[in-house]
Amino acid sequence: MSDATRDDAFAGEGADGQDPLVPGDAARLAREAMERARQAARQRGATRSSAKRGRKQREEARRATQPYTNGRDPQPMGDAVASLLRRMGWTEQIEVSSVTGRWREVIGDRIADHCEPLGFEEGILTVKASSTAWATQLQMMSGQIRHRINEEFGREIVTELRVLGPTARSWTKGPRSVKGRGPRDTYG
């Protein structure tokens, strides 16, 4: 850009019809910009204070944080982990995992021999039975099982018990198969 072109570009009028290169005009624009910034700060809730008052506030805040006061001492590891679990929302899942880890103790040997926990999601505990007969039996006992598990927690976490039967063998092997009901539950 040549000097003549640059001078022509800056020689135009401003938005308010005045020449922007007038020295008093630049000061006015700066004051208006500063006033807009102050107005925006007031709307955000910022307040003006002197440098002396700011130093005093920082000094008071520094003195208020003394060692060995509440929140400054090291916490026991168990408390720190418990607060982390609460903040992340993992407490319920950890409690359920601890019960499923001790499944045989909580449920009893006879029932634990014929079912295993598969998962827990939003209050629904899913268990897999060893046979369809045991799946039916567990379905009838679901209220007692839920009560026993919730008793272990001390509150109602498991709201529903979903019982799955054994997976059936597939008889459709190869490229050709015959349509129909196929074999029934002969393995359980």
Phi and psi restraints in degrees (value plus and minus 20) as a CYANA .aco file:
   2 SER   PHI     -99.4   -59.4
   2 SER   PSI     146.5   186.5
   3 ASP   PHI     -83.8   -43.8
   3 ASP   PSI     -57.6   -17.6
   4 ALA   PHI     -86.5   -46.5
   4 ALA   PSI     -60.8   -20.8
   5 THR   PHI     -87.4   -47.4
   5 THR   PSI     -61.2   -21.2
   6 ARG   PHI     -83.3   -43.3
   6 ARG   PSI     -62.4   -22.4
   7 ASP   PHI     -83.9   -43.9
   7 ASP   PSI     -57.7   -17.7
   8 ASP   PHI     -85.9   -45.9
   8 ASP   PSI     -57.3   -17.3
   9 ALA   PHI     -87.4   -47.4
   9 ALA   PSI     -57.1   -17.1
  10 PHE   PHI    -108.5   -68.5
  10 PHE   PSI     -28.7    11.3
  11 ALA   PHI    -104.1   -64.1
  11 ALA   PSI     -27.3    12.7
  12 GLY   PHI     -88.1   -48.1
  12 GLY   PSI     151.3   191.3
  13 GLU   PHI    -103.1   -63.1
  13 GLU   PSI     135.5   175.5
  14 GLY   PHI     -98.0   -58.0
  14 GLY   PSI    -196.2  -156.2
  15 ALA   PHI     -86.9   -46.9
  15 ALA   PSI     -48.9    -8.9
  16 ASP   PHI    -115.1   -75.1
  16 ASP   PSI      -8.9    31.1
  17 GLY   PHI      68.5   108.5
  17 GLY   PSI     -18.3    21.7
  18 GLN   PHI    -122.0   -82.0
  18 GLN   PSI     138.2   178.2
  19 ASP   PHI     -93.2   -53.2
  19 ASP   PSI     102.5   142.5
  20 PRO   PHI     -91.7   -51.7
  20 PRO   PSI     -30.2     9.8
  21 LEU   PHI    -110.2   -70.2
  21 LEU   PSI     -17.1    22.9
  22 VAL   PHI     -91.8   -51.8
  22 VAL   PSI     109.6   149.6
  23 PRO   PHI     -78.1   -38.1
  23 PRO   PSI     -59.6   -19.6
  24 GLY   PHI     -86.9   -46.9
  24 GLY   PSI     -49.4    -9.4
  25 ASP   PHI     -89.2   -49.2
  25 ASP   PSI     -57.8   -17.8
  26 ALA   PHI     -83.9   -43.9
  26 ALA   PSI     -59.7   -19.7
  27 ALA   PHI     -86.3   -46.3
  27 ALA   PSI     -59.4   -19.4
  28 ARG   PHI     -84.1   -44.1
  28 ARG   PSI     -62.5   -22.5
  29 LEU   PHI     -82.9   -42.9
  29 LEU   PSI     -59.0   -19.0
  30 ALA   PHI     -85.8   -45.8
  30 ALA   PSI     -61.9   -21.9
  31 ARG   PHI     -83.3   -43.3
  31 ARG   PSI     -61.4   -21.4
  32 GLU   PHI     -84.1   -44.1
  32 GLU   PSI     -61.0   -21.0
  33 ALA   PHI     -84.9   -44.9
  33 ALA   PSI     -60.6   -20.6
  34 MET   PHI     -85.9   -45.9
  34 MET   PSI     -58.7   -18.7
  35 GLU   PHI     -86.1   -46.1
  35 GLU   PSI     -59.9   -19.9
  36 ARG   PHI     -82.9   -42.9
  36 ARG   PSI     -59.7   -19.7
  37 ALA   PHI     -86.2   -46.2
  37 ALA   PSI     -60.7   -20.7
  38 ARG   PHI     -85.1   -45.1
  38 ARG   PSI     -60.6   -20.6
  39 GLN   PHI     -82.5   -42.5
  39 GLN   PSI     -63.0   -23.0
  40 ALA   PHI     -84.1   -44.1
  40 ALA   PSI     -58.3   -18.3
  41 ALA   PHI     -86.1   -46.1
  41 ALA   PSI     -60.5   -20.5
  42 ARG   PHI     -82.3   -42.3
  42 ARG   PSI     -59.3   -19.3
  43 GLN   PHI     -86.0   -46.0
  43 GLN   PSI     -51.1   -11.1
  44 ARG   PHI     -98.0   -58.0
  44 ARG   PSI     -32.0     8.0
  45 GLY   PHI      79.4   119.4
  45 GLY   PSI     -10.4    29.6
  46 ALA   PHI     -95.7   -55.7
  46 ALA   PSI     124.6   164.6
  47 THR   PHI    -142.7  -102.7
  47 THR   PSI     136.8   176.8
  48 ARG   PHI    -109.3   -69.3
  48 ARG   PSI     122.5   162.5
  49 SER   PHI    -167.2  -127.2
  49 SER   PSI     139.4   179.4
  50 SER   PHI    -100.4   -60.4
  50 SER   PSI     144.3   184.3
  51 ALA   PHI     -83.7   -43.7
  51 ALA   PSI     -57.4   -17.4
  52 LYS   PHI     -84.3   -44.3
  52 LYS   PSI     -62.3   -22.3
  53 ARG   PHI     -87.2   -47.2
  53 ARG   PSI     -57.9   -17.9
  54 GLY   PHI     -82.7   -42.7
  54 GLY   PSI     -62.5   -22.5
  55 ARG   PHI     -82.6   -42.6
  55 ARG   PSI     -60.6   -20.6
  56 LYS   PHI     -84.2   -44.2
  56 LYS   PSI     -62.7   -22.7
  57 GLN   PHI     -84.4   -44.4
  57 GLN   PSI     -60.6   -20.6
  58 ARG   PHI     -85.3   -45.3
  58 ARG   PSI     -59.2   -19.2
  59 GLU   PHI     -85.7   -45.7
  59 GLU   PSI     -61.2   -21.2
  60 GLU   PHI     -85.0   -45.0
  60 GLU   PSI     -59.7   -19.7
  61 ALA   PHI     -85.7   -45.7
  61 ALA   PSI     -57.4   -17.4
  62 ARG   PHI     -86.8   -46.8
  62 ARG   PSI     -61.5   -21.5
  63 ARG   PHI     -88.7   -48.7
  63 ARG   PSI     -48.8    -8.8
  64 ALA   PHI     -91.0   -51.0
  64 ALA   PSI     -42.8    -2.8
  65 THR   PHI    -114.7   -74.7
  65 THR   PSI      65.8   105.8
  66 GLN   PHI    -116.0   -76.0
  66 GLN   PSI     128.8   168.8
  67 PRO   PHI     -87.0   -47.0
  67 PRO   PSI     137.3   177.3
  68 TYR   PHI      48.2    88.2
  68 TYR   PSI      -2.5    37.5
  69 THR   PHI    -115.9   -75.9
  69 THR   PSI     154.1   194.1
  70 ASN   PHI     -78.1   -38.1
  70 ASN   PSI     107.8   147.8
  71 GLY   PHI      71.6   111.6
  71 GLY   PSI     -28.7    11.3
  72 ARG   PHI    -122.3   -82.3
  72 ARG   PSI     -42.2    -2.2
  73 ASP   PHI     -93.7   -53.7
  73 ASP   PSI     132.5   172.5
  74 PRO   PHI     -83.9   -43.9
  74 PRO   PSI     121.6   161.6
  75 GLN   PHI    -117.8   -77.8
  75 GLN   PSI     132.3   172.3
  76 PRO   PHI     -81.8   -41.8
  76 PRO   PSI     129.0   169.0
  77 MET   PHI     -79.7   -39.7
  77 MET   PSI     -60.2   -20.2
  78 GLY   PHI     -81.5   -41.5
  78 GLY   PSI     -60.5   -20.5
  79 ASP   PHI     -87.6   -47.6
  79 ASP   PSI     -59.6   -19.6
  80 ALA   PHI     -85.2   -45.2
  80 ALA   PSI     -61.7   -21.7
  81 VAL   PHI     -87.7   -47.7
  81 VAL   PSI     -61.2   -21.2
  82 ALA   PHI     -82.1   -42.1
  82 ALA   PSI     -61.3   -21.3
  83 SER   PHI     -88.2   -48.2
  83 SER   PSI     -55.5   -15.5
  84 LEU   PHI     -83.9   -43.9
  84 LEU   PSI     -64.8   -24.8
  85 LEU   PHI     -82.0   -42.0
  85 LEU   PSI     -60.0   -20.0
  86 ARG   PHI     -84.8   -44.8
  86 ARG   PSI     -65.2   -25.2
  87 ARG   PHI     -83.0   -43.0
  87 ARG   PSI     -58.7   -18.7
  88 MET   PHI    -104.1   -64.1
  88 MET   PSI     -31.2     8.8
  89 GLY   PHI      57.7    97.7
  89 GLY   PSI       9.1    49.1
  90 TRP   PHI    -119.8   -79.8
  90 TRP   PSI     -22.7    17.3
  91 THR   PHI     -80.2   -40.2
  91 THR   PSI     -64.6   -24.6
  92 GLU   PHI     -83.1   -43.1
  92 GLU   PSI     -64.1   -24.1
  93 GLN   PHI     -85.5   -45.5
  93 GLN   PSI     -58.2   -18.2
  94 ILE   PHI     -87.3   -47.3
  94 ILE   PSI     -61.3   -21.3
  95 GLU   PHI     -82.0   -42.0
  95 GLU   PSI     -63.9   -23.9
  96 VAL   PHI     -83.9   -43.9
  96 VAL   PSI     -61.0   -21.0
  97 SER   PHI     -83.6   -43.6
  97 SER   PSI     -56.6   -16.6
  98 SER   PHI     -88.0   -48.0
  98 SER   PSI     -56.1   -16.1
  99 VAL   PHI     -91.7   -51.7
  99 VAL   PSI     -62.3   -22.3
 100 THR   PHI     -88.2   -48.2
 100 THR   PSI     -46.0    -6.0
 101 GLY   PHI     -89.1   -49.1
 101 GLY   PSI     -50.6   -10.6
 102 ARG   PHI    -126.7   -86.7
 102 ARG   PSI      15.6    55.6
 103 TRP   PHI     -73.3   -33.3
 103 TRP   PSI     -66.1   -26.1
 104 ARG   PHI     -83.9   -43.9
 104 ARG   PSI     -59.3   -19.3
 105 GLU   PHI     -85.6   -45.6
 105 GLU   PSI     -65.3   -25.3
 106 VAL   PHI     -92.3   -52.3
 106 VAL   PSI     -66.6   -26.6
 107 ILE   PHI    -106.5   -66.5
 107 ILE   PSI     -56.2   -16.2
 108 GLY   PHI      93.0   133.0
 108 GLY   PSI     133.7   173.7
 109 ASP   PHI     -84.1   -44.1
 109 ASP   PSI     -62.7   -22.7
 110 ARG   PHI     -84.0   -44.0
 110 ARG   PSI     -65.6   -25.6
 111 ILE   PHI     -92.2   -52.2
 111 ILE   PSI     -59.5   -19.5
 112 ALA   PHI     -85.2   -45.2
 112 ALA   PSI     -45.1    -5.1
 113 ASP   PHI     -86.3   -46.3
 113 ASP   PSI     -45.5    -5.5
 114 HIS   PHI    -134.9   -94.9
 114 HIS   PSI     -16.9    23.1
 115 CYS   PHI    -170.7  -130.7
 115 CYS   PSI     136.4   176.4
 116 GLU   PHI    -160.3  -120.3
 116 GLU   PSI     123.8   163.8
 117 PRO   PHI     -93.7   -53.7
 117 PRO   PSI     118.3   158.3
 118 LEU   PHI    -124.9   -84.9
 118 LEU   PSI     -60.6   -20.6
 119 GLY   PHI    -193.0  -153.0
 119 GLY   PSI     148.0   188.0
 120 PHE   PHI    -158.8  -118.8
 120 PHE   PSI     108.0   148.0
 121 GLU   PHI    -170.8  -130.8
 121 GLU   PSI     102.5   142.5
 122 GLU   PHI      31.5    71.5
 122 GLU   PSI      28.0    68.0
 123 GLY   PHI      64.5   104.5
 123 GLY   PSI     -20.1    19.9
 124 ILE   PHI    -129.6   -89.6
 124 ILE   PSI      96.4   136.4
 125 LEU   PHI    -116.1   -76.1
 125 LEU   PSI     105.4   145.4
 126 THR   PHI    -125.2   -85.2
 126 THR   PSI     106.2   146.2
 127 VAL   PHI    -143.1  -103.1
 127 VAL   PSI     134.1   174.1
 128 LYS   PHI    -134.7   -94.7
 128 LYS   PSI     106.3   146.3
 129 ALA   PHI    -109.7   -69.7
 129 ALA   PSI     136.7   176.7
 130 SER   PHI     -99.1   -59.1
 130 SER   PSI     -42.2    -2.2
 131 SER   PHI    -169.5  -129.5
 131 SER   PSI     147.7   187.7
 132 THR   PHI     -89.0   -49.0
 132 THR   PSI     -50.5   -10.5
 133 ALA   PHI     -84.7   -44.7
 133 ALA   PSI     -63.5   -23.5
 134 TRP   PHI     -89.9   -49.9
 134 TRP   PSI     -52.3   -12.3
 135 ALA   PHI     -81.7   -41.7
 135 ALA   PSI     -62.7   -22.7
 136 THR   PHI     -84.8   -44.8
 136 THR   PSI     -64.2   -24.2
 137 GLN   PHI     -81.9   -41.9
 137 GLN   PSI     -64.0   -24.0
 138 LEU   PHI     -86.0   -46.0
 138 LEU   PSI     -54.8   -14.8
 139 GLN   PHI     -83.4   -43.4
 139 GLN   PSI     -60.3   -20.3
 140 MET   PHI     -90.5   -50.5
 140 MET   PSI     -49.4    -9.4
 141 MET   PHI    -113.4   -73.4
 141 MET   PSI     -11.0    29.0
 142 SER   PHI     -79.4   -39.4
 142 SER   PSI     -56.8   -16.8
 143 GLY   PHI     -83.2   -43.2
 143 GLY   PSI     -64.0   -24.0
 144 GLN   PHI     -86.8   -46.8
 144 GLN   PSI     -60.1   -20.1
 145 ILE   PHI     -86.0   -46.0
 145 ILE   PSI     -64.4   -24.4
 146 ARG   PHI     -80.8   -40.8
 146 ARG   PSI     -62.4   -22.4
 147 HIS   PHI     -81.5   -41.5
 147 HIS   PSI     -63.3   -23.3
 148 ARG   PHI     -84.9   -44.9
 148 ARG   PSI     -61.2   -21.2
 149 ILE   PHI     -88.8   -48.8
 149 ILE   PSI     -65.3   -25.3
 150 ASN   PHI     -86.5   -46.5
 150 ASN   PSI     -50.3   -10.3
 151 GLU   PHI     -84.1   -44.1
 151 GLU   PSI     -55.8   -15.8
 152 GLU   PHI     -85.5   -45.5
 152 GLU   PSI     -56.3   -16.3
 153 PHE   PHI     -96.9   -56.9
 153 PHE   PSI     -51.6   -11.6
 154 GLY   PHI      70.5   110.5
 154 GLY   PSI     -20.0    20.0
 155 ARG   PHI    -176.6  -136.6
 155 ARG   PSI     149.9   189.9
 156 GLU   PHI    -106.5   -66.5
 156 GLU   PSI      84.4   124.4
 157 ILE   PHI    -124.8   -84.8
 157 ILE   PSI     -65.5   -25.5
 158 VAL   PHI    -106.0   -66.0
 158 VAL   PSI      93.2   133.2
 159 THR   PHI    -118.3   -78.3
 159 THR   PSI     -41.1    -1.1
 160 GLU   PHI    -166.6  -126.6
 160 GLU   PSI     122.7   162.7
 161 LEU   PHI    -133.3   -93.3
 161 LEU   PSI      98.3   138.3
 162 ARG   PHI    -124.1   -84.1
 162 ARG   PSI     100.5   140.5
 163 VAL   PHI    -126.4   -86.4
 163 VAL   PSI     106.2   146.2
 164 LEU   PHI    -126.8   -86.8
 164 LEU   PSI     120.9   160.9
 165 GLY   PHI    -101.7   -61.7
 165 GLY   PSI    -199.8  -159.8
 166 PRO   PHI     -89.5   -49.5
 166 PRO   PSI     136.2   176.2
 167 THR   PHI     -99.7   -59.7
 167 THR   PSI     111.2   151.2
 168 ALA   PHI     -99.9   -59.9
 168 ALA   PSI     131.3   171.3
 169 ARG   PHI     -92.3   -52.3
 169 ARG   PSI     127.9   167.9
 170 SER   PHI    -114.4   -74.4
 170 SER   PSI     110.2   150.2
 171 TRP   PHI    -122.7   -82.7
 171 TRP   PSI     -15.3    24.7
 172 THR   PHI    -116.6   -76.6
 172 THR   PSI      69.3   109.3
 173 LYS   PHI    -135.2   -95.2
 173 LYS   PSI     123.1   163.1
 174 GLY   PHI      67.9   107.9
 174 GLY   PSI     156.8   196.8
 175 PRO   PHI     -94.4   -54.4
 175 PRO   PSI     -42.0    -2.0
 176 ARG   PHI    -135.3   -95.3
 176 ARG   PSI     119.1   159.1
 177 SER   PHI    -165.3  -125.3
 177 SER   PSI     137.4   177.4
 178 VAL   PHI    -120.0   -80.0
 178 VAL   PSI     112.1   152.1
 179 LYS   PHI     -93.7   -53.7
 179 LYS   PSI     128.4   168.4
 180 GLY   PHI     129.1   169.1
 180 GLY   PSI    -196.0  -156.0
 181 ARG   PHI     -91.7   -51.7
 181 ARG   PSI     -51.8   -11.8
 182 GLY   PHI      55.5    95.5
 182 GLY   PSI    -190.7  -150.7
 183 PRO   PHI     -90.6   -50.6
 183 PRO   PSI     128.5   168.5
 184 ARG   PHI    -108.3   -68.3
 184 ARG   PSI    -183.9  -143.9
 185 ASP   PHI     -95.5   -55.5
 185 ASP   PSI      69.4   109.4
 186 THR   PHI    -124.1   -84.1
 186 THR   PSI     -20.0    20.0
 187 TYR   PHI    -138.3   -98.3
 187 TYR   PSI      29.2    69.2
